[in-house]
Amino acid sequence: MSTTNRIEKAFANGKEAGTSLFVTYLCAGDPNFDTSLKACKAAIEAGTDILELGVPFSDPLADGLTNQLAAQRALESGMTHEGVLNLVREIRKFSDVPIVFYTYYNLVFAHGEKAYAKMIKDAGVDGILTLDLPPEEAGTFSQACAEVDLKTVFIIAPTTPKSRMELISKATTGFLYYVSRTGVTGERASLADDLKERIEEIRSTSNSPLVVGFGISKPEHVSAVAEVADGVVVGSSIVNCLAANLDNHEAGVTALRDKITTLRSGLARS
């Protein structure tokens, strides 16, 4: 399978088809390696266009309770960083779906920036979102990523001023991730009222693909985001399918597959 520009190709295909991409977040190794691999396979078969893999970390400050507990389950099951890479290698045996790591800088720093970028790229990862690494401090790591064609993803928040949006856009080589609400990850009852206006403002500063996440948990949420963004990120409501079935992992994987199928029904653009 080709390892060149999977992310770029996915967005190009979505644009040609007139649809937003469905981006699934799962924590690697939750609740254990084997079930995590089955969950990833089910997510891809259900129509995931980009797989965002959370690398389990002991202090996930940007994550809400759902994803914190997922990371805890993964770590307690014995998941290691090598285990995460092995998970990617296993996925690559049956899928060419773009994979993006959702991680923290401590894990990058521990290996060394150049070594880390090469290591995860070689395993089959296409992009990386380092949550606690702002673009102002990401110069050397961004360069290390560029050297191995590992795409960078940066976050724009509701509180980000337009001047900083331009800086973030310049640092991004994969796609921009708009966090539609302040705070940590987690399901929400409704979307932010100013979503369309904020998306338009971001679009005025960048030509990069733009995805929206945080709080999306219903088909109508997906539909509303798909009208204005290139991708819709769903995490907590999918991770909760596994969390609610810890006594029956197969049921959790089935629930996850059904959840993605239901959520994706909101994707079609008119």
N, C-alpha and C positions, 0 to 999 in steps of 0.2 A: 504493500500500500504506500502511496505517496505521502511524504511528510511535509510537503511544501504548501504554505499558505492555506491551511485548512480553514482558518477563521475567515480570511478574506474571501475564499471561495463560498463559504456558507452564506455570508451576507450578500454576495453577488447573486447567488441562487435565490435568496429570499426576495431581493429587489426585483429580479426578473419575474418571479412568480407573483409579486404583489402582496406578499405576506410578511409579517414579522416572524422572527425566529423564536422558538421556545427554548429558553435556557433553564436547565434543571440544576439545582444545587443539591448535592449530597455530601455528607461527611465521609471521607474515605475510611473504611474499617468499621462503620456503624451498622449493626451492633457487633459484628465480627467480620473477618476477611471474606469468608465464603458467602455470607448473606449480602455483604456489601457488593461483591461482584455480581451476584444475581440481581440485586437492586439496580445496579448500573446497566446491566443487560436489559432488564425490563423497561427501564426508563428510555433507553435508546430505541427499543422495539416499539414503544408507545409513541414515539415521535419527537424525542428530544433532539434539537438541532445543535446545541452546544452543551457539553457537560461541564459544569463547574464543580470541581472536587475540593472540598474543604480539607486541608491538611490538619489532622488533629493536633491541638496545641493546648498546653496546660493553663494558659491564661488568655483566652480569646475575648479580648475587651470589646470588640465591635459586635459580638454576637449576643443575641437574646438567649433566653433560657433554653428554648428548644434546641438550638445549635450548640450551646454550651454542653448540654446533657449528651448530645450526640457525640461530641468530641470526647467527653468523659467515658462514654461507653466504649468508644473505639480504643482509647488508651488502656482502659481496664481489660479489654480483650487481648491486649498484647500488641496492638498495632504500633509499628515503628515507621520511621521515614523510609526505610528500605521496603517495608511492607506496602507503603503507599505507592512507591515506584513499581513494585511487583503488580499491584492492582492495575496500574496504567498499562503495563506490559501485557497483562492478561486481556484487558479490554481491546488492545490493539490486535489481538489475534482474531477478533470477530467484527471489529468496527473501525471506521475511519472518521468517526464523529470528532469534531474539534474538542479538545480537553483544555480547560483553563484551571490552574491552581489558584485557590483562594487561601492565602497564607499570611503569616506574620514575619517581620524582618529578622527576628531572633533566629528563625530556622534557616534563613538565607545566610546570615552572618556566621552561623556556627560552621557552615561548610566552606565559606568563602564565596564571594559573589560570582566570580567566573566559573568556579568549579560547580556551583549550584546550578547556574543557568545551563551549562553543558550537560550536567547529570540528568536534569529533568527533561531537557529537550531530547536527549538520546533515548530516554525511556518512552517518549511518545507524547509529551506535553507540548501544547501549541502556544500557550500564553500564560501570563501570571498577573494576578492582582495581589500586591503586597499591601495589606490594609493599613499598616501603620508607617508606611514609607511615603511621605509627600514628595511630589515631583521636584521641589526645591532641593531635596537631599538625595535624589535618586540618580544623579548623573552617572556615577561609575557603574551602578547596577544596570541602568538602562543601556549603557554601552556594552556591558557584558551580554545582555540579552540580545542586542542587535547583532553581535558577532556570531551568534548561533541561530539567528532568525527566530527567537522566542519573543512573541508579541507582548507588549505591555498594556495593561489595563489600569486606568486610574478612575477614582471616584469623584463625582461632583455632587455636592449636598445642596439642600434647599437654601442654605445660608451662604453659599459660595457667591462672591461678587463677580460681576462680568469680567473685570480685569484679571481675576485669578482663573476664570474659566479658560481664558486664552492661553495661560501658562500650562494648565492641565492638558488642554487640547494638543499643544505642541509636543508634550511629553508622551502622548499616547500613540502607539503604533498598532494596537489591536482594535479596541473599541472603548468608548466612554461608558461608564456605569453611573447612571443618575439614581441616587438614593432618594426616593420620592418623599420620604419623611425623615425628620430628625430622630435621633435615638438609635437603638440597636435593632437587629433583625427580629422578625416576628410577624405573625398574622395580624391583620387589621380588618375592621369591619368595613372601612371605606377607603377610597383613594384621596389623595390631597386635592383640594379644590382648585389649586393653581397649577395643576400638572401641565396643561396645554401651554400656558404662558411661559412656564419655566423651560419647557422643551424648546419652544420657539427661540428663547433667549440663548440657549446652549447652541442650537443650530446656527445662530448668527455668528458664532465664534469658531465653528469647526465643521469639517466635512467628514469626520470620522463616524463610523456607525455608532449608534446610541442605543443602549439598552436601559430599561427601567426596572428596578427591583425594590424590595422591602415592603412587606405587607400585602402582597398580591396573593389572594387565596380563593378567588371565585372566578368562574368563566366571564362574568360581566366586568371584573377587574381586568382580566386578560384582554377582552375586547376593547375596553377604553384605552388601555396602554398601546395596543396594536395599532390604533388609529393614528398615533403620533410618534411612535418609536420603532426602531429597527429590530428590537428584541424585547422579550418579556421574561424577567427572571423570577422563578418561583422556588422557594427553599423550604421555609418552615412548614407549610401545609403538606409538603411531600415528605419531609423528614418525619413529621408526626405520624405518618402511616406506619413507619417502622417502629416508632416509639410506642404506639398503641397496641402493638402485637409482639411484644418481647417474649411472650410465652409460645408464640407460633410464628416463626420467622417467614414461613412460606405464605401465610396469610398476610403478613406485612408487605411482602413483595407484590402479592396480588392486589392489595389495596393501593399500593403505590402506582402500579400500572393503570388501574382504573381511575385514580385521581388525575394522573397526567392526561389520560384520554379525555376526561371530562373538562379539564382546564383548557386543553388545546382546542376545544370546540369553539372557544371565543376568539380564535386567531384570525379567521378569514377577513380579509379586507374587501370592501365593496369597490 
